[in-house]
């Protein structure tokens, strides 16, 4: 059985957790925070481009649960 891929992106002591296998590509993240989420870029998540509050609001709206935070 293959390991689940989990990526983490830091902004100070705030961490965005992305589980690509869960992602349904609904695009909510890109529509809500286009300066943070750019699927064509590497890395595709740049949390420094939004406040922690904005990031939490967007992640809470993720329909698939692919994005979470700690």
Secondary structure, DSSP 8 states (H G I E B T S, - for coil): ------EEEEETTEEEEE-GGG-----HHHHH-TTTB-TTSSSSB-GGGS-HHHHHHHHHT-SSS-EEE-
